[in-house]
């Protein structure tokens, strides 16, 4: 992008303008790029493997975020490096986040994936209490010390194109800064130099595995199941998820855990977030929800069988799964719940099932999936 092109976008009303440097990086991997450019607090790595067999086209490395939104109950903290933290007491943090995001009008990028910067992070399970009024007073005591929401304002990003072998370095420039374009260009040059460094990760060494400890003993958990069945018989609920927290001491580098999970359970949605004093590591087969250009998408997954050892066994497992009344009933229930949830915000008559109970195969299991 030239200085003139930059100024033209600024004149068009954009206050955040992405400056991009594209390199050939077919000898690098997403993990090596993360290690060279990030691998410190307030960074992330997002990857995708489809069907447990082939990588998705794009991987994303979020470079250290200098601004973060941290939400605990109804208190929002806006943290910025080099500036005092701002605190806000709000009725609905989700509304605050939506208004905060609207401050930024980013110039569009063509030829790149749907995510090229912005807010990235997590929304904790308990944020349902912001959405369902009847649950608003039911907050549990916090015994983890982690925020309910933590979002990183991603203004520097590396996008790895696994198909072409190209690496797109993206730095957002402040259109109001007279030196915005020059600063972004200099930053891209510095990142290019960082990519020339060699990567040395410690060799994994076997170590004793600490015992896993549950917060519920078997007797207490069975009592919860019994009570849940009573609620179902009484008509108070139609679905319940009884969960337990499993704790296990772990003294290896957090990134080593992600690397092991990536090898053992390659999935469509793999993520590693480094949030300074804690990390979030995971691999999931499904999106929870996607909103893109006014269209909401849900892909409920329910019904599972292991992969067969041969193509014939694999197909037999798939047919058995599709013929299982219990699995079908569970999947139909999730579809109904999904339709109801989307129907609360969607235009009347616009909720459609576009894929109905298909089999999707992953590295170790197969699932029934709808859309």
VORO-490836 format. One record per residue: residue number from 0; x, y, z of N, C-alpha, C in turn. Coordinates in pm, whole numbers. Each point is the difference from the previous one (the first is absolute). Layout:
! residues N
[r NUM; [X; Y; Z]; [X; Y; Z]; [X; Y; Z]],
...
//
This chain:
! residues 371
[r 0; [84; -119; 0]; [-84; 119; 0]; [89; 125; 0]],
[r 1; [-30; 91; -89]; [76; 124; -6]; [-56; 101; 99]],
[r 2; [77; 104; 25]; [-45; 107; 88]; [-126; 65; -56]],
[r 3; [-8; 16; -133]; [-117; 61; -62]; [-123; -87; 20]],
[r 4; [14; -130; -16]; [-112; -92; 22]; [-45; 5; 145]],
[r 5; [96; 8; 90]; [-31; 10; 143]; [-82; 126; 28]],
[r 6; [44; 112; -53]; [-70; 126; 24]; [-139; 0; -64]],
[r 7; [-14; -69; -112]; [-132; -11; -65]; [-98; -75; 89]],
[r 8; [46; -109; 64]; [-87; -76; 90]; [-33; 81; 124]],
[r 9; [96; 77; 49]; [-26; 87; 116]; [-105; 104; -35]],
[r 10; [9; 55; -121]; [-97; 101; -44]; [-138; -60; -17]],
[r 11; [-7; -131; -24]; [-129; -67; -18]; [-70; -28; 133]],
[r 12; [66; 31; 112]; [-65; -13; 129]; [48; -117; 84]],
[r 13; [94; -78; -49]; [52; -112; 79]; [101; 52; 102]],
[r 14; [-13; -43; 126]; [95; 45; 102]; [105; -105; 34]],
[r 15; [-17; -122; -51]; [100; -106; 15]; [29; -56; -140]],
[r 16; [124; 10; -42]; [34; -40; -138]; [105; -110; 5]],
[r 17; [-32; -118; -53]; [96; -109; 2]; [107; 15; -107]],
[r 18; [124; -8; 43]; [113; 0; -92]; [54; -143; -2]],
[r 19; [18; -56; -120]; [27; -143; -13]; [132; -23; -70]],
[r 20; [76; -96; 50]; [121; -47; -66]; [-16; -150; -22]],
[r 21; [9; -44; -126]; [-17; -141; -34]; [135; -61; -37]],
[r 22; [29; -113; 65]; [128; -67; -20]; [-22; -145; -39]],
[r 23; [96; -59; -66]; [-1; -144; -23]; [58; -66; 124]],
[r 24; [-76; -86; 64]; [43; -61; 126]; [-34; -148; 1]],
[r 25; [23; -68; -112]; [-39; -140; -8]; [90; -92; 83]],
[r 26; [109; 52; 56]; [84; -80; 90]; [-36; 22; 146]],
[r 27; [-91; 94; 26]; [-46; 25; 136]; [-129; -75; 26]],
[r 28; [-29; -23; 127]; [-126; -58; 44]; [-72; 100; 89]],
[r 29; [-130; -16; 23]; [-66; 90; 94]; [66; 3; 137]],
[r 30; [46; -117; 48]; [66; -3; 129]; [132; 77; 0]],
[r 31; [76; -13; -109]; [127; 72; -4]; [-23; 151; -11]],
[r 32; [-102; 40; -76]; [-31; 144; -10]; [-44; 53; 136]],
[r 33; [-83; -78; 69]; [-42; 43; 134]; [120; 15; 93]],
[r 34; [91; -96; -5]; [116; 4; 88]; [90; 119; -30]],
[r 35; [15; 34; -127]; [87; 112; -38]; [-62; 137; 31]],
[r 36; [-131; 13; -25]; [-63; 132; 8]; [-80; 24; 127]],
[r 37; [-42; -105; 66]; [-91; 16; 113]; [57; -73; 123]],
[r 38; [-67; -107; 43]; [49; -84; 110]; [32; 81; 125]],
[r 39; [-89; 92; 31]; [13; 81; 121]; [-142; 43; 40]],
[r 40; [-18; 71; 110]; [-136; 33; 44]; [-82; 76; -104]],
[r 41; [-130; -30; 3]; [-101; 66; -81]; [20; -26; -149]],
[r 42; [25; -126; -32]; [13; -46; -137]; [-85; -124; -20]],
[r 43; [-13; -43; -126]; [-77; -122; -26]; [44; -65; -129]],
[r 44; [-38; -127; -12]; [20; -79; -121]; [-129; -75; -27]],
[r 45; [-54; 17; -121]; [-123; -68; -42]; [31; -84; -123]],
[r 46; [-36; -129; 5]; [25; -91; -112]; [-123; -85; -25]],
[r 47; [0; -68; -116]; [-114; -82; -37]; [47; -122; -79]],
[r 48; [-53; -117; 40]; [20; -122; -77]; [-138; -57; -30]],
[r 49; [-31; -22; -126]; [-131; -50; -40]; [4; -152; -10]],
[r 50; [-97; -65; 65]; [-10; -146; -8]; [118; -70; 65]],
[r 51; [78; 73; 79]; [115; -61; 63]; [109; -38; -98]],
[r 52; [-10; 49; -125]; [91; -47; -104]; [69; 111; -77]],
[r 53; [-61; 116; -16]; [63; 105; -80]; [-20; 134; 69]],
[r 54; [103; 83; -10]; [-6; 130; 65]; [-93; 94; -75]],
[r 55; [-70; 85; 78]; [-77; 106; -60]; [93; 97; -70]],
[r 56; [-56; 81; -87]; [86; 84; -81]; [79; 102; 83]],
[r 57; [-64; 58; 101]; [64; 110; 72]; [28; -35; 146]],
[r 58; [111; 47; 50]; [31; 0; 143]; [28; 144; 41]],
[r 59; [-22; 30; 127]; [7; 139; 46]; [89; 9; 125]],
[r 60; [90; 96; -4]; [86; 28; 115]; [-26; 144; 43]],
[r 61; [-53; 16; 120]; [-22; 134; 54]; [121; 46; 77]],
[r 62; [59; 111; -41]; [118; 54; 67]; [-42; 70; 129]],
[r 63; [94; 31; 89]; [-37; 55; 132]; [-96; 118; -9]],
[r 64; [-114; -14; 66]; [-102; 105; 0]; [30; 102; 108]],
[r 65; [6; 125; -37]; [31; 107; 96]; [-126; 52; 70]],
[r 66; [-118; -42; -48]; [-126; 40; 62]; [-84; -125; 23]],
[r 67; [-58; -11; 120]; [-83; -114; 34]; [-129; 46; 69]],
[r 68; [-108; -76; -22]; [-125; 21; 74]; [-17; -117; 96]],
[r 69; [-8; 30; 128]; [-9; -103; 103]; [-130; 24; 77]],
[r 70; [-90; -99; 2]; [-132; 16; 61]; [-17; -101; 112]],
[r 71; [-37; 49; 118]; [-37; -84; 113]; [-132; 49; 54]],
[r 72; [-101; -86; -9]; [-138; 37; 36]; [-41; 124; -79]],
[r 73; [-23; 113; 67]; [-46; 120; -70]; [107; 109; -3]],
[r 74; [123; -41; 18]; [110; 96; -4]; [88; -27; -120]],
[r 75; [22; 103; -80]; [85; -10; -119]; [128; 79; 24]],
[r 76; [113; -65; -26]; [129; 69; 7]; [58; 6; -141]],
[r 77; [35; 120; -43]; [67; 18; -128]; [147; 27; 32]],
[r 78; [84; -100; -31]; [143; 9; 30]; [76; 40; -125]],
[r 79; [88; 97; 13]; [84; 43; -112]; [142; 15; 50]],
[r 80; [93; -60; -71]; [141; 13; 37]; [40; 147; -1]],
[r 81; [65; 43; 104]; [48; 137; 6]; [-105; 101; 42]],
[r 82; [-119; -46; 42]; [-106; 92; 43]; [-73; -61; 119]],
[r 83; [-60; 83; 86]; [-75; -54; 114]; [-119; -83; -48]],
[r 84; [-32; -103; 76]; [-117; -82; -31]; [-127; 79; 28]],
[r 85; [-94; -6; -94]; [-131; 65; 17]; [-100; -104; 49]],
[r 86; [-80; 36; 100]; [-100; -90; 54]; [-140; 57; -24]],
[r 87; [-93; -90; -33]; [-138; 41; -25]; [-94; -99; 69]],
[r 88; [-95; 53; 75]; [-108; -83; 56]; [-118; 9; -97]],
[r 89; [-40; -112; -58]; [-101; 2; -105]; [-111; -100; 32]],
[r 90; [-116; 25; -56]; [-112; -92; 20]; [17; -125; -85]],
[r 91; [47; 17; -123]; [16; -113; -91]; [135; 12; -71]],
[r 92; [98; -80; 40]; [132; 9; -64]; [-3; -31; -149]],
[r 93; [-95; -80; -46]; [-7; -32; -142]; [-34; 125; -81]],
[r 94; [-85; 85; 54]; [-34; 126; -67]; [123; 90; -3]],
[r 95; [73; 4; 112]; [122; 81; 5]; [99; -45; -107]],
[r 96; [21; -132; -12]; [95; -52; -98]; [-44; 35; -142]],
[r 97; [-130; -12; -27]; [-50; 33; -134]; [26; 147; -33]],
[r 98; [-25; 88; 97]; [24; 143; -23]; [150; 28; -16]],
[r 99; [82; -69; 78]; [145; 19; -9]; [49; -39; -139]],
[r 100; [-49; -111; -52]; [45; -47; -131]; [-38; 98; -110]],
[r 101; [-111; 72; 18]; [-45; 93; -102]; [90; 123; -12]],
[r 102; [91; 17; 95]; [93; 113; -10]; [93; -15; -121]],
[r 103; [19; -124; -40]; [101; -28; -101]; [-66; -25; -136]],
[r 104; [39; 78; -97]; [-48; -20; -137]; [121; -37; -84]],
[r 105; [14; -130; -24]; [120; -51; -68]; [-23; -8; -150]],
[r 106; [99; 41; -75]; [-7; -14; -145]; [0; -148; -36]],
[r 107; [-81; -40; -100]; [-10; -142; -34]; [127; -53; -67]],
[r 108; [21; -130; 19]; [111; -69; -65]; [-56; -100; -99]],
[r 109; [44; 3; -122]; [-47; -94; -101]; [99; -115; -13]],
[r 110; [-54; -119; -31]; [84; -116; -23]; [52; -67; 124]],
[r 111; [-51; 42; 117]; [42; -61; 126]; [-123; -55; 73]],
[r 112; [20; -85; 101]; [-114; -66; 65]; [-86; 96; 81]],
[r 113; [-109; -54; 54]; [-99; 83; 69]; [57; 66; 125]],
[r 114; [98; -61; 65]; [59; 60; 119]; [137; 57; -33]],
[r 115; [13; 130; 12]; [128; 66; -26]; [31; 104; 107]],
[r 116; [-46; -24; 121]; [25; 92; 110]; [-129; 38; 69]],
[r 117; [13; 67; 114]; [-117; 37; 80]; [9; -62; 137]],
[r 118; [-114; -22; 64]; [-3; -57; 134]; [2; -152; -8]],
[r 119; [91; -61; 73]; [12; -145; 4]; [22; -42; 144]],
[r 120; [-61; -110; 40]; [15; -47; 137]; [-110; -96; 35]],
[r 121; [-51; 10; 122]; [-104; -95; 42]; [-113; 71; 73]],
[r 122; [-118; -62; -10]; [-117; 34; 79]; [-29; -120; 90]],
[r 123; [9; 16; 130]; [-18; -112; 91]; [-143; -51; 2]],
[r 124; [-14; -123; 48]; [-132; -65; 1]; [-103; 81; 78]],
[r 125; [44; 65; 109]; [-96; 68; 87]; [-55; 129; -58]],
[r 126; [46; 42; -119]; [-59; 122; -56]; [-146; -20; -40]],
[r 127; [-48; -126; 6]; [-143; -22; -21]; [-82; 84; 98]],
[r 128; [61; 36; 111]; [-72; 78; 102]; [-24; 144; -45]],
[r 129; [74; 47; -99]; [-29; 131; -59]; [-119; -8; -96]],
[r 130; [-29; -121; -48]; [-98; -19; -108]; [-135; -47; 52]],
[r 131; [4; -91; 100]; [-123; -55; 57]; [-30; 71; 132]],
[r 132; [-101; 86; 4]; [-27; 78; 122]; [-21; -86; 124]],
[r 133; [-60; -118; -16]; [-29; -83; 117]; [126; -57; 64]],
[r 134; [112; 7; -70]; [126; -51; 54]; [90; 111; 52]],
[r 135; [-46; 125; -11]; [88; 114; 28]; [49; 1; 145]],
[r 136; [-77; -56; 92]; [38; 3; 141]; [70; -128; 43]],
[r 137; [29; -89; -93]; [53; -130; 38]; [148; -19; -20]],
[r 138; [79; 108; 11]; [144; -13; -21]; [61; -89; 106]],
[r 139; [88; -89; -43]; [73; -86; 91]; [125; 73; 51]],
[r 140; [47; -43; 115]; [124; 57; 52]; [115; -30; -95]],
[r 141; [84; 100; -24]; [114; -16; -91]; [117; -60; 76]],
[r 142; [39; -122; -35]; [114; -63; 67]; [115; -26; -96]],
[r 143; [-5; 64; -119]; [109; -18; -96]; [82; 127; -20]],
[r 144; [-61; 116; 29]; [70; 126; -20]; [9; 43; -145]],
[r 145; [-77; -63; -88]; [2; 37; -142]; [-122; 86; -32]],
[r 146; [13; 93; -95]; [-113; 85; -36]; [-112; -81; -67]],
[r 147; [-120; 57; 0]; [-111; -62; -73]; [17; 19; -151]],
[r 148; [60; 111; -38]; [31; 30; -141]; [140; 60; -4]],
[r 149; [79; -43; -96]; [130; 62; -22]; [25; 6; -150]],
[r 150; [10; 122; -52]; [15; 22; -144]; [127; 80; -27]],
[r 151; [72; -40; -103]; [121; 69; -42]; [-31; 83; -124]],
[r 152; [39; 125; 1]; [-16; 85; -119]; [118; -30; -93]],
[r 153; [-27; -77; -103]; [104; -50; -88]; [24; 99; -113]],
[r 154; [111; 72; 9]; [36; 98; -103]; [123; -42; -79]],
[r 155; [63; -111; 42]; [112; -58; -74]; [-23; -150; -9]],
[r 156; [7; -52; -123]; [-44; -137; -24]; [81; -60; -113]],
[r 157; [31; -128; 13]; [60; -76; -110]; [-102; -103; -47]],
[r 158; [-30; 1; -128]; [-93; -96; -60]; [81; -93; -91]],
[r 159; [0; -128; 34]; [74; -98; -79]; [-95; -67; -98]],
[r 160; [30; 10; -128]; [-79; -66; -104]; [65; -137; -25]],
[r 161; [-60; -105; 55]; [58; -134; -10]; [-8; -58; -141]],
[r 162; [-82; 62; -85]; [-12; -48; -139]; [112; 59; -87]],
[r 163; [18; 129; 7]; [97; 67; -88]; [140; 8; 60]],
[r 164; [11; -24; 132]; [129; 16; 65]; [35; 145; 28]],
[r 165; [-97; 89; -13]; [25; 142; 25]; [-31; 35; 145]],
[r 166; [68; 101; 48]; [-22; 54; 133]; [-35; 148; -15]],
[r 167; [-116; 38; 54]; [-44; 138; -7]; [19; 63; 139]],
[r 168; [89; 96; 9]; [18; 77; 122]; [-88; 124; -9]],
[r 169; [-83; 22; 103]; [-96; 110; -2]; [22; 87; 123]],
[r 170; [20; 127; -23]; [12; 98; 109]; [-101; 110; -26]],
[r 171; [-85; 28; 99]; [-100; 106; -14]; [61; 133; 43]],
[r 172; [-21; 100; -84]; [53; 133; 26]; [-114; 94; 36]],
[r 173; [29; 92; 91]; [-96; 102; 40]; [-4; 107; -109]],
[r 174; [-115; 15; -62]; [-11; 95; -110]; [21; 144; 45]],
[r 175; [-21; 26; 129]; [17; 137; 50]; [145; 35; 26]],
[r 176; [87; -99; -3]; [142; 23; 26]; [69; 38; -131]],
[r 177; [60; 119; -8]; [67; 39; -125]; [111; -97; -42]],
[r 178; [56; -71; 98]; [106; -97; -30]; [-53; -143; 1]],
[r 179; [-132; -16; -7]; [-61; -132; 11]; [52; -100; -102]],
[r 180; [3; 42; -126]; [45; -90; -106]; [148; -34; 18]],
[r 181; [81; 98; 32]; [144; -24; 16]; [27; -92; 119]],
[r 182; [-72; 22; 110]; [19; -86; 118]; [-39; -144; -30]],
[r 183; [-113; -20; -69]; [-44; -135; -34]; [99; -68; -92]],
[r 184; [51; 73; -97]; [98; -57; -94]; [129; -40; 73]],
[r 185; [44; 85; 93]; [121; -32; 77]; [-24; -123; 87]],
[r 186; [-118; -10; 57]; [-32; -116; 84]; [0; -128; -83]],
[r 187; [-55; 5; -120]; [-1; -117; -88]; [143; -43; -35]],
[r 188; [87; 96; -23]; [139; -33; -29]; [66; -69; 119]],
[r 189; [-31; 48; 121]; [56; -63; 120]; [-52; -143; 17]],
[r 190; [-127; -20; -30]; [-56; -136; 11]; [63; -93; -103]],
[r 191; [24; 52; -119]; [66; -82; -102]; [138; -45; 49]],
[r 192; [73; 87; 69]; [131; -38; 54]; [-14; -106; 109]],
[r 193; [-104; 11; 82]; [-23; -100; 105]; [-24; -139; -59]],
[r 194; [-63; -4; -114]; [-30; -129; -63]; [126; -73; -46]],
[r 195; [112; 73; -11]; [124; -63; -43]; [69; -78; 111]],
[r 196; [-47; 18; 121]; [61; -68; 114]; [-28; -150; -7]],
[r 197; [88; -78; 56]; [-22; -145; 7]; [-86; -31; 121]],
[r 198; [-69; -113; -6]; [-90; -40; 108]; [61; -118; 75]],
[r 199; [10; 14; 129]; [46; -111; 84]; [-99; -19; 114]],
[r 200; [-81; -104; -12]; [-91; -35; 107]; [59; -114; 81]],
[r 201; [-19; 1; 132]; [56; -107; 81]; [-56; -136; -41]],
[r 202; [86; -100; -1]; [-43; -135; -33]; [-89; -53; 112]],
[r 203; [-121; -50; -32]; [-86; -53; 105]; [68; -117; 71]],
[r 204; [-6; 1; 131]; [59; -107; 80]; [-109; -65; 84]],
[r 205; [2; -132; 10]; [-99; -68; 85]; [11; 46; 144]],
[r 206; [-113; 14; 65]; [-1; 38; 140]; [-119; -66; 67]],
[r 207; [2; -16; 131]; [-112; -64; 69]; [-130; 77; -22]],
[r 208; [-108; -73; -17]; [-131; 62; -19]; [-71; 8; 134]],
[r 209; [-37; 121; 38]; [-70; 19; 126]; [-142; -56; -10]],
[r 210; [-56; -44; 111]; [-136; -54; -4]; [-102; 109; -30]],
[r 211; [-106; -37; -72]; [-109; 92; -27]; [-98; -4; 117]],
[r 212; [-41; 117; 46]; [-87; 11; 117]; [-128; 71; -40]],
[r 213; [-114; -63; 26]; [-130; 58; -32]; [-54; 77; 120]],
[r 214; [-81; 104; -30]; [-62; 74; 109]; [-129; -68; 48]],
[r 215; [-36; -113; -61]; [-118; -75; 40]; [39; -147; 18]],
[r 216; [-32; -58; 115]; [24; -143; 12]; [-114; -74; -69]],
[r 217; [17; -129; -33]; [-103; -74; -76]; [-137; 3; 66]],
[r 218; [-5; -7; 133]; [-130; -2; 69]; [-75; 132; -21]],
[r 219; [73; 112; 15]; [-63; 131; -18]; [-45; 19; -144]],
[r 220; [80; -48; -94]; [-35; 18; -141]; [-124; -83; -34]],
[r 221; [-7; -123; 50]; [-119; -83; -26]; [-125; 63; 60]],
[r 222; [15; 66; 115]; [-115; 69; 60]; [-48; 114; -90]],
[r 223; [92; 69; -65]; [-38; 105; -94]; [-76; -58; -118]],
[r 224; [44; -115; -50]; [-69; -65; -112]; [-142; -38; 41]],
[r 225; [-14; -58; 119]; [-132; -39; 49]; [-92; 121; 9]],
[r 226; [52; 110; 53]; [-82; 121; 14]; [-37; 56; -137]],
[r 227; [93; -7; -95]; [-29; 49; -135]; [-113; -80; -63]],
[r 228; [0; -130; 20]; [-109; -84; -55]; [-135; 39; 61]],
[r 229; [1; 37; 128]; [-125; 43; 63]; [-49; 130; -62]],
[r 230; [91; 94; -26]; [-39; 125; -66]; [-61; -27; -138]],
[r 231; [59; -96; -73]; [-52; -33; -134]; [-139; -60; 11]],
[r 232; [-18; -95; 95]; [-133; -61; 17]; [-105; 102; 41]],
[r 233; [41; 101; 78]; [-94; 103; 46]; [-28; 104; -108]],
[r 234; [74; -7; -112]; [-22; 96; -108]; [68; 133; 21]],
[r 235; [92; 8; 96]; [68; 127; 27]; [111; 27; -101]],
[r 236; [62; -105; -51]; [109; 16; -97]; [-14; -105; -109]],
[r 237; [63; 26; -114]; [4; -101; -106]; [144; -43; -31]],
[r 238; [95; 78; 48]; [140; -35; -22]; [82; 59; 113]],
[r 239; [101; -74; 43]; [90; 49; 103]; [140; -52; -29]],
[r 240; [98; 83; 26]; [139; -41; -13]; [62; 2; 139]],
[r 241; [28; -117; 52]; [64; -12; 130]; [151; -7; -22]],
[r 242; [71; 93; 58]; [143; 7; -29]; [81; -13; 128]],
[r 243; [122; -45; -18]; [95; -9; 110]; [130; 68; -43]],
[r 244; [68; 56; 97]; [131; 59; -28]; [107; -103; 37]],
[r 245; [88; -24; -93]; [112; -91; 23]; [126; 82; 11]],
[r 246; [71; -13; 110]; [125; 72; 21]; [117; -97; -7]],
[r 247; [108; 47; -57]; [120; -82; -9]; [122; 92; -2]],
[r 248; [96; -30; 84]; [122; 80; 3]; [76; -19; -132]],
[r 249; [52; 111; -51]; [70; -3; -128]; [115; 98; 7]],
[r 250; [123; -48; -20]; [115; 89; 16]; [83; 14; -127]],
[r 251; [-53; -44; -115]; [68; 18; -127]; [-42; 133; -62]],
[r 252; [70; 48; -103]; [-43; 124; -67]; [-141; -13; -57]],
[r 253; [-83; 102; 15]; [-137; -7; -52]; [-6; -32; -149]],
[r 254; [93; 57; -77]; [-2; -26; -144]; [24; -147; -32]],
[r 255; [73; -70; 87]; [22; -143; -20]; [-132; -77; 11]],
[r 256; [-89; 46; 86]; [-131; -64; 12]; [-79; 17; -130]],
[r 257; [4; 121; -55]; [-69; 23; -128]; [59; -89; -110]],
[r 258; [130; -11; -4]; [64; -82; -102]; [-42; -146; 12]],
[r 259; [-12; -49; 124]; [-43; -139; 20]; [-146; -18; -42]],
[r 260; [-85; 96; 37]; [-142; -8; -38]; [-15; 6; -151]],
[r 261; [77; 85; -62]; [-2; 16; -146]; [37; -131; -70]],
[r 262; [93; -75; 59]; [41; -126; -60]; [-102; -111; 26]],
[r 263; [-54; -4; 122]; [-89; -110; 37]; [-143; 19; -49]],
[r 264; [-43; 125; -8]; [-140; 26; -34]; [-13; 116; -97]],
[r 265; [54; -13; -122]; [-15; 108; -98]; [-147; 26; -30]],
[r 266; [-41; 127; 4]; [-141; 36; -5]; [-21; 125; -85]],
[r 267; [-125; 23; -41]; [-28; 120; -81]; [26; 132; 72]],
[r 268; [-10; 0; 134]; [19; 124; 74]; [97; -25; 115]],
[r 269; [128; 25; -26]; [104; -15; 102]; [46; 139; 41]],
[r 270; [23; 18; 130]; [35; 134; 47]; [94; -6; 118]],
[r 271; [89; 98; 1]; [92; 20; 112]; [3; 149; 30]],
[r 272; [-47; 37; 118]; [0; 139; 45]; [93; 13; 120]],
[r 273; [91; 94; -7]; [91; 29; 110]; [-45; 131; 64]],
[r 274; [-63; -12; 118]; [-54; 116; 69]; [86; 36; 122]],
[r 275; [129; 10; -17]; [92; 39; 106]; [4; -107; 110]],
[r 276; [-88; 9; 102]; [10; -91; 113]; [-81; -128; -18]],
[r 277; [-66; -18; -112]; [-66; -127; -30]; [-12; -15; -151]],
[r 278; [-20; -123; -43]; [-13; -30; -142]; [-130; -79; -22]],
[r 279; [-54; 11; -121]; [-117; -76; -39]; [38; -82; -124]],
[r 280; [-13; -132; 12]; [43; -91; -105]; [-117; -91; -34]],
[r 281; [-28; -20; -129]; [-112; -86; -33]; [-1; -43; -145]],
[r 282; [-86; -100; -26]; [-22; -51; -136]; [-146; -43; -8]],
[r 283; [-75; 60; -90]; [-144; -25; -9]; [-39; -34; -142]],
[r 284; [-99; -88; -17]; [-48; -30; -135]; [-101; 100; -55]],
[r 285; [-48; 93; 83]; [-114; 80; -44]; [12; 147; 40]],
[r 286; [-67; 85; -77]; [-22; 137; 42]; [-118; 2; 97]],
[r 287; [0; 95; 91]; [-120; 22; 80]; [-101; 79; -82]],
[r 288; [45; 113; -54]; [-88; 81; -84]; [89; 91; -85]],
[r 289; [-47; 31; -120]; [70; 94; -87]; [-100; 104; -49]],
[r 290; [39; 127; 5]; [-79; 108; -58]; [85; 64; -107]],
[r 291; [-45; -3; -123]; [76; 57; -111]; [-96; 64; -100]],
[r 292; [18; 130; -19]; [-82; 77; -94]; [-149; -23; 23]],
[r 293; [-39; 5; 126]; [-141; -9; 35]; [-58; -140; 3]],
[r 294; [82; -104; -22]; [-48; -138; 2]; [59; -74; 120]],
[r 295; [-88; -61; 80]; [42; -78; 117]; [5; -147; -39]],
[r 296; [109; -68; 35]; [16; -142; -30]; [31; -77; 127]],
[r 297; [-74; -109; 20]; [29; -97; 105]; [21; -136; -67]],
[r 298; [93; -79; 53]; [22; -136; -49]; [-3; -97; 118]],
[r 299; [-120; -40; 43]; [-8; -91; 115]; [62; -136; -32]],
[r 300; [77; -50; 96]; [62; -132; -10]; [-51; -84; 117]],
[r 301; [-56; -114; -29]; [-42; -95; 103]; [-11; -137; -64]],
[r 302; [49; -99; 68]; [5; -135; -54]; [143; -34; -40]],
[r 303; [56; -102; 62]; [142; -29; -18]; [24; -150; -13]],
[r 304; [94; -35; -86]; [53; -136; -11]; [150; 9; -26]],
[r 305; [77; -100; 41]; [143; -1; -34]; [19; -26; -149]],
[r 306; [113; 44; -53]; [34; -28; -138]; [32; -149; -17]],
[r 307; [-37; -56; -115]; [33; -138; -29]; [145; -15; -42]],
[r 308; [52; -121; 13]; [139; -25; -38]; [15; -17; -151]],
[r 309; [-108; -31; -70]; [1; -14; -145]; [-115; 83; -57]],
[r 310; [2; 31; -129]; [-112; 74; -60]; [-134; -69; 22]],
[r 311; [-2; -133; -7]; [-125; -74; 19]; [-50; 15; 145]],
[r 312; [92; -12; 96]; [-39; 18; 140]; [-47; 143; 25]],
[r 313; [67; 95; -62]; [-36; 140; 17]; [-142; 26; -49]],
[r 314; [-33; -55; -115]; [-135; 17; -55]; [-103; -69; 87]],
[r 315; [35; -118; 52]; [-93; -73; 87]; [-28; 81; 127]],
[r 316; [103; 61; 55]; [-18; 85; 118]; [-93; 117; -30]],
[r 317; [17; 59; -117]; [-83; 114; -38]; [-147; -41; -12]],
[r 318; [-25; -115; -62]; [-138; -46; -15]; [-61; -37; 134]],
[r 319; [81; -60; 87]; [-49; -32; 134]; [-37; 126; 77]],
[r 320; [83; 104; -14]; [-26; 126; 68]; [-130; 61; -48]],
[r 321; [-21; 3; -130]; [-121; 61; -56]; [-126; -80; 31]],
[r 322; [16; -126; 44]; [-115; -84; 32]; [-27; -9; 150]],
[r 323; [79; 71; 81]; [-13; -9; 145]; [-107; 98; 48]],
[r 324; [-112; -48; 54]; [-109; 90; 41]; [43; 102; 106]],
[r 325; [84; -44; 94]; [43; 91; 107]; [83; 114; -58]],
[r 326; [93; -32; -89]; [85; 103; -59]; [-81; 95; -87]],
[r 327; [-95; -55; -75]; [-85; 84; -86]; [-86; 94; 86]],
[r 328; [-56; -53; 110]; [-83; 83; 87]; [80; 114; 60]],
[r 329; [123; -29; 42]; [84; 104; 57]; [33; 106; -105]],
[r 330; [27; -44; -121]; [35; 96; -105]; [-121; 88; -36]],
[r 331; [-117; -61; -12]; [-120; 77; -34]; [-30; 103; 109]],
[r 332; [24; -39; 127]; [-22; 94; 110]; [93; 121; -13]],
[r 333; [127; -25; -34]; [93; 111; -18]; [-41; 89; -117]],
[r 334; [-49; -60; -107]; [-46; 80; -113]; [-117; 89; 41]],
[r 335; [-94; -56; 77]; [-113; 79; 46]; [45; 115; 90]],
[r 336; [94; -29; 91]; [51; 106; 87]; [69; 108; -83]],
[r 337; [77; -42; -99]; [69; 96; -86]; [-97; 89; -76]],
[r 338; [-105; -62; -54]; [-101; 79; -73]; [-67; 100; 93]],
[r 339; [-30; -45; 123]; [-64; 91; 95]; [91; 117; 35]],
[r 340; [129; -29; 25]; [93; 106; 36]; [16; 101; -112]],
[r 341; [21; -48; -122]; [17; 91; -113]; [-130; 75; -27]],
[r 342; [-113; -69; 19]; [-129; 62; -25]; [-28; 120; 88]],
[r 343; [70; 11; 114]; [-21; 114; 89]; [55; 129; -59]],
[r 344; [95; -11; -94]; [63; 121; -54]; [-15; 11; -152]],
[r 345; [-39; -110; -67]; [-4; -1; -146]; [-134; 52; -52]],
[r 346; [0; 39; -127]; [-124; 40; -65]; [-95; -119; -7]],
[r 347; [-128; 26; 21]; [-100; -106; -3]; [2; -72; -134]],
[r 348; [6; -132; 6]; [-2; -82; -122]; [135; -19; -66]],
[r 349; [105; 58; 59]; [131; -9; -66]; [86; -115; 51]],
[r 350; [-43; -69; 106]; [81; -108; 57]; [-19; -126; -83]],
[r 351; [106; -49; -60]; [-7; -116; -90]; [104; -104; 39]],
[r 352; [-36; -127; -17]; [96; -109; 12]; [58; -25; -139]],
[r 353; [129; 25; -17]; [62; -15; -132]; [77; -131; -15]],
[r 354; [37; -62; 110]; [62; -133; -2]; [-60; -79; 115]],
[r 355; [-54; -117; -30]; [-76; -75; 100]; [65; -135; 28]],
[r 356; [58; -11; 119]; [53; -127; 53]; [95; -68; -99]],
[r 357; [110; 71; -26]; [108; -57; -80]; [106; -59; 91]],
[r 358; [82; -88; -53]; [112; -57; 75]; [126; 80; -31]],
[r 359; [65; 49; 105]; [131; 64; -16]; [103; -83; 75]],
[r 360; [112; -25; -67]; [103; -87; 56]; [119; 82; 49]],
[r 361; [51; -36; 117]; [115; 65; 59]; [108; -104; 26]],
[r 362; [107; 40; 65]; [116; -89; 11]; [-33; -130; 74]],
[r 363; [-83; 9; 106]; [-27; -119; 81]; [-148; -39; 3]],
[r 364; [-88; 93; -30]; [-144; -26; 10]; [-73; 57; -120]],
[r 365; [-127; -36; -12]; [-91; 61; -97]; [-122; 52; 76]],
[r 366; [-62; 104; -55]; [-116; 61; 64]; [-113; 18; -101]],
[r 367; [-122; 13; 54]; [-112; 49; -80]; [0; 151; 10]],
[r 368; [-8; 67; -116]; [8; 147; -4]; [-112; 54; -87]],
[r 369; [-60; 109; 44]; [-98; 72; -81]; [42; 146; -8]],
[r 370; [-70; 76; -83]; [34; 142; -18]; [-128; 81; -9]],
//
